[in-house]
Structures are given as C-alpha cells and as structure tokens.
Amino acid sequence: MSTKRIWDHFTARRFRGLRDLTLEDLGIVNVLVGANGTGKTSLLEAIFLLAGSGNLTIPIHVQQFRNLPVEGFDELSYLFHECNTAAKITLSATTNAPISSRELSITARERSMQRETIPTHGQGEDSQSWATATVQSSTYPPPTNLGLRYDLTISGAGDSPRPTYSGTLWAEEQKVEADAPLRETIIPAQFLDYRLSNNASEVGNVVVNKKKGELLEYLRSVNPRVLDIGVSGKRAYIDIGLARMLPINMFGSGMIRACSIIAKCLLGSGQILLIDEVSSGLHYKALSPLLRAVIKFSIQNEILIFLTTHNLDVLRSLQVILGHDEMAHARDALACYALQRDKDGQVRAYRYGHRHLDHCIQHGIEIR
C-alpha cells in the first residue's frame, strides 16, 4: 500500500541521552519499545521540538512534560547530551518523495550587551500553542548570561539548504529574540502523555465535525452498553441507558485517555501525534480496539504517529490486528523500533516490520 509520509527518516544528535540515533524507514505508525532509560520519551520530545521549530518556547513545555519548571538556563541545560552545553544539538528529518529535509540546530548562546526581546504570548490554551510576539526593550543588567539559540534550515527538491528561521530563548525572562516567526515552518504536532483529563472540547469538536460515529464505534467495542456520547459545559458524558448520562470520568482514566487519542486521530489530518505509554490505564481488552482505530485513522487522515510502550501486549495486539486479512493493506504502515544501549552506552534503534513482530516477541526483546 502506498501511503504519504510526513517524514521518512529522523535523526537526533546530542539530545538528552541520545548521542546519535536515527530512525530509518519510518512507518505511518511507529512503535518505540525498550527498557527504562533508553530514550523513548526523549525521542518523542526531539520530534516535537523539530516539528514545532518555529516556536522557541517549546523547550519550556518539553521540560514541563517532565514536571521540571523552567526558571532559568540551568533547567534547559538538561536538553543537551550529558548536560554539555558546549556541544550542538542537531535534530533532522528527511522525506523521500518529494525529496526534502528539515534540520534544527540548538546551541547555548551568550547574551550580548544590548538587545531587544519578544515576549511570548500563546495563541491557544494548551502547551502546543504557537507563540506570536511584539517587540519591547530588554532590561540591563541581564539576569542570566546564556540563552537557547535556534537555527532552522529547510530545503525542498532541488533546492540548496537555506537558513529559514533563527532566534534565541532567554528562559529566566520567558522571552524570545527572533526573526519574524513563520507559521509555515511549523508542522502541527501534539504530545500526549499519561496525564490526560476529561477534555470536553475534543469530544465537542468530534461532534461538530460529524465524526461521532467513528468515536462511538470504538467505545462500543470496549463497552457494548454505550449508546451515545455528548458534552455539557466542561465535561464529556456517555449514555449507557440509565436515567441520565454519566461523566466519562466514571469509566476510568484509560477510557478518558483512549477517547482523547481517538479524537486527535479523527481531527488531526496532516499532523504528527506523539503518544507516551499508549497502554497506560487501559484494560487489555480495550487495547486492541484502540490500536486498530489508531492505525485506521492515521492512514485515513495521513497522520504520522509515534508511540512508546513498556507493554509486550501492545506488540501482541498489533500482531493479531495486522494478521487479519481486512488489515493486510495496513501492514506496511507499521514500524517497530527496539531501543537498546550498546557496550559503549550509546542508544541504537533496531527496526522491525510487521513480518518480524513474531521474532520480536518470541525472542524477548528488552522492553521493560
């Protein structure tokens, strides 16, 4: 099956615990497995940074994902491999057809004596909102001497690489100094960790876009009593035939999270979706329907998906799902990457396609 991919290859160099790691031949759905500390979440963060490289505040959000408030450059230094801020972080991605590339360099920049800064005012309510800016004068003396410098280079088919965007984040002041932000440099990406809440707006958007039927199809595969889903105020509700609808919270955190993941798959055409610990909070009977829905909607809506897991049942479920004849068209859309440290401590990625999942499972790849 020929499917359009946003990216075909991704590389992270000197980012967190990843000295030099490349994911070759990406699928539409990419599963990252490996023991604790092999960099699965770091990979998601690196992809998030590269996709949204027109927004210099994303490093702050990335640290907040780990419950690390950014009060100055010290907190941002943890983005660098072995906290070596003298080494440049490089994140890059390439696409085969049409040929194109995207490379982001992140370095520590020393503050000059005089400058202008741009305060970051997000356009949305969540951490994925892209910053807009207006110029204002800075104060002196500066509260810190280092900032996070961005240099983005994009090239298309037949083009020579050209600088596209650059700027600096001054973390302590929560301000950026930048070239004119270009929204076209941003690939919409959403990062979903395990701390999802009852987001009624997502369900409401599914209803408005006339995709409620697809969402209900999944919910009924998990709980046959589900009759309908709706929104009131800031809560989503599920109808199971009682005198009144019940808040989705009553069905557990796994149901809330699965509902949110599917809503994003239904509405995120042309985007990148990053899901950390996809099976978190889910009963094993709810896992297979979720993975089937993710595969179906990611192909249908041309969404590039990366998900991490410690759960071998995820691989077993994918093996069963893609073994069915009606899912044969989706087999080439899956790529599984086992992240392992070599004898020198460097993380390497080993790719498995659908045909190799059985080997992956039977020979006990390191997943926990």
Order of alpha helices (4+ residues) and beta strands (2+ residues): beta-beta-beta-alpha-alpha-alpha-beta-beta-beta-beta-beta-beta-beta-beta-beta-beta-alpha-alpha-beta-beta-beta-alpha-beta-alpha-beta-alpha-beta-beta-alpha
